[in-house]
Amino acid sequence: MPSAFLKKLAVGWGLEEPRLRVVPYAYDQIFAQQIALVTMRAARPSGFGLVTAGVLDETARAGFETVLSALSRLRLDCHLAVIGEGPARAALTERARALGLASRASFLGELPHPKKMEYLRAAKAFVEPNGRQGFPSLALHAMSEGCPVIGVDDGVVPELLRGGENGLLYKAGDAGGLAEAIVTLASTTGLSLRLIAEGVRTLEKHSWEATVASTWDVCEELGVRA
């Protein structure tokens, strides 16, 4: 299992807890090492670009609505790119229009992985709005591109993000809290670069070598138990 959250769900499905282990989710493409480029982007004064992404279904809808509500509260020069597709896209697009965000939020649909990485590379922050997946992989990918992460303090996300260290957290459904986190990131000198640096250190714990070693250890342990 890539997370304790998914392990707990698996136990709820009837799998035996003693037979389950958590091993790191592997992603070893670390581009944030290109610190000169990252520093230039973090210091650039022009608009504060935000990215959020995921499956736009009814399960995730509330999380995305919180992001839109937070955006509507901001007086920053910022724009939100929403990446993803699903049955709730039309309702979310209408919600953005009702909040007066027609010119500040773009719904891009589903994109190929390299194109998603381009958006993360150009953004000032990635917002992870839902914590109910097995692992917040896009948050980890954002770290690899030197993009600070603001994540919901729910489900699996706190397993990856430590608030104020390698990312910022906000409570589920708290649009005001999310807006405050965005303003904090935009206005606190040096915070973006500190989060980027700690994000790189987090990525080092998710290398293929670490995942393979952990998986073999688990296989040996479970084999002995068997």
C-alpha positions in Angstrom: 0.0 0.0 0.0 1.3 3.5 -0.8 -0.3 5.1 2.2 -1.7 4.4 5.7 -5.0 5.9 4.6 -5.4 3.3 1.8 -4.3 0.6 4.3 -7.1 1.6 6.6 -9.6 1.4 3.8 -8.3 -2.1 2.8 -8.9 -3.3 6.4 -12.4 -1.9 6.1 -12.9 -4.0 3.0 -12.0 -7.1 4.9 -8.3 -7.6 4.3 -6.3 -8.8 7.2 -4.3 -5.9 8.9 -1.3 -8.0 9.8 -0.8 -8.8 6.1 -0.7 -5.2 5.0 2.2 -2.8 4.9 2.9 0.7 3.7 5.8 1.3 1.2 6.8 4.6 -0.4 5.2 5.7 -3.6 8.0 5.9 -6.1 8.7 9.0 -8.2 12.3 9.9 -8.9 12.1 12.7 -11.5 13.4 15.6 -9.5 13.5 18.7 -11.6 13.5 21.2 -8.8 17.3 20.8 -8.5 17.4 23.4 -11.3 17.5 26.0 -8.5 18.4 28.9 -10.7 15.2 28.5 -12.8 13.1 27.9 -9.7 14.5 31.0 -8.0 13.7 33.2 -11.0 10.1 32.0 -11.1 9.6 32.2 -7.4 10.8 35.8 -7.4 8.9 36.9 -10.5 6.4 39.7 -9.6 3.8 39.0 -12.3 0.6 37.1 -11.6 0.3 34.4 -9.0 -0.6 31.3 -11.1 -2.4 28.4 -9.3 -3.0 24.9 -10.5 -5.5 22.3 -9.2 -6.2 18.9 -10.6 -8.1 15.7 -10.2 -11.1 13.7 -11.4 -14.1 16.1 -11.5 -16.7 13.8 -10.1 -19.3 14.2 -7.4 -17.0 12.8 -4.8 -14.4 15.4 -5.4 -16.8 18.3 -6.3 -16.9 19.8 -2.8 -13.1 20.1 -2.7 -12.9 21.9 -6.0 -15.8 24.2 -5.0 -13.7 25.2 -1.9 -10.8 26.1 -4.2 -13.1 28.2 -6.4 -14.6 29.9 -3.3 -11.1 30.7 -2.0 -10.2 32.2 -5.4 -13.2 34.5 -5.3 -12.0 35.9 -2.0 -8.6 36.8 -3.2 -7.6 40.3 -4.3 -4.3 39.0 -5.7 -3.5 39.1 -9.4 -3.9 35.4 -9.8 -5.4 32.8 -12.2 -6.4 29.2 -11.5 -5.9 26.4 -14.0 -8.2 23.4 -13.3 -6.9 20.2 -14.9 -9.2 17.2 -15.1 -12.3 15.8 -16.5 -15.5 14.2 -15.2 -19.3 14.5 -14.7 -19.0 17.4 -12.3 -17.1 19.7 -14.8 -20.2 21.5 -16.0 -21.4 22.2 -12.5 -18.0 23.5 -11.4 -17.7 25.7 -14.5 -21.1 27.2 -13.7 -20.1 27.7 -10.1 -17.0 29.6 -11.3 -19.2 31.7 -13.5 -21.6 32.4 -10.6 -18.6 33.5 -8.4 -17.5 36.0 -11.1 -14.4 33.9 -12.0 -14.9 33.5 -15.7 -11.7 35.4 -16.5 -9.7 34.0 -13.5 -10.3 30.2 -13.8 -9.7 28.0 -16.8 -11.0 24.5 -17.1 -8.5 22.7 -19.3 -9.9 19.1 -19.3 -7.6 16.1 -18.9 -4.1 16.6 -20.1 -1.2 14.3 -20.9 1.3 13.9 -18.0 4.1 16.0 -19.6 1.6 18.9 -20.2 0.5 18.7 -16.6 4.1 19.0 -15.6 4.5 22.1 -17.8 1.6 23.8 -15.9 3.1 22.9 -12.5 6.5 24.1 -13.6 5.0 27.5 -14.5 2.7 27.8 -11.4 3.4 29.5 -8.1 1.4 26.9 -6.2 -0.5 23.6 -6.7 -3.6 23.1 -4.6 -4.5 19.5 -3.7 -8.2 19.7 -2.9 -9.1 16.1 -2.0 -7.5 13.6 0.3 -9.5 10.5 -0.6 -7.3 9.0 -3.2 -4.7 6.2 -2.4 -1.8 8.7 -2.6 -1.6 12.4 -3.6 0.7 11.7 -6.5 0.2 15.0 -8.2 1.3 16.8 -5.1 4.5 14.8 -5.2 4.9 15.6 -8.9 4.4 19.3 -8.1 7.3 19.1 -5.6 9.5 17.6 -8.4 8.8 20.6 -10.5 9.7 23.1 -7.8 6.0 24.0 -7.3 4.9 24.6 -3.7 1.9 22.6 -2.6 -1.1 23.7 -0.6 -3.1 20.7 0.4 -6.3 19.9 2.3 -5.7 18.6 5.8 -7.8 15.5 5.2 -7.4 11.8 4.3 -4.1 10.9 2.8 -2.7 14.4 2.2 -1.2 14.9 5.7 0.9 11.8 5.2 2.9 13.6 2.5 2.5 17.3 3.6 3.8 18.7 6.9 2.2 22.1 7.3 4.8 24.9 7.2 7.6 22.5 6.4 7.2 21.0 2.9 3.8 22.5 2.1 0.8 24.4 3.6 -2.4 22.8 4.8 -6.0 24.0 5.2 -9.1 22.4 6.6 -11.5 20.7 4.3 -14.3 23.1 3.2 -12.5 26.1 4.7 -12.3 28.5 1.7 -11.1 31.3 4.0 -8.3 29.2 5.3 -7.2 28.2 1.8 -7.3 31.9 0.7 -5.2 32.8 3.8 -2.7 30.1 2.9 -2.4 31.4 -0.7 -1.9 35.0 0.6 0.7 33.7 3.1 2.6 32.0 0.3 2.4 35.0 -1.9 3.5 37.6 0.7 6.0 35.8 2.9 9.5 36.5 1.7 11.5 33.3 1.2 8.6 30.9 2.1 8.2 29.6 -1.5 11.9 28.7 -1.7 11.9 27.0 1.7 8.9 24.9 0.7 10.6 24.0 -2.6 13.8 22.9 -0.9 12.0 20.8 1.7 9.9 19.3 -1.1 13.1 18.1 -2.8 14.1 16.4 0.4 10.7 14.8 0.6 11.1 13.5 -2.9 14.4 11.8 -2.0 12.4 9.5 0.3 10.3 8.4 -2.6 13.0 7.2 -4.9 12.7 3.9 -6.7 15.6 2.6 -4.6 13.7 3.4 -1.4 10.5 1.8 -2.7 12.3 -1.4 -3.9 14.2 -1.7 -0.6 11.1 -1.2 1.5 9.1 -3.7 -0.7 11.7 -6.4 -0.4 11.8 -5.9 3.4 8.0 -6.3 3.6 8.1 -9.4 1.3 10.7 -11.0 3.6 8.8 -10.1 6.7 5.5 -11.4 5.4 7.2 -14.5 4.1 8.5 -15.2 7.6 5.0 -14.6 9.0 3.5 -17.0 6.5 
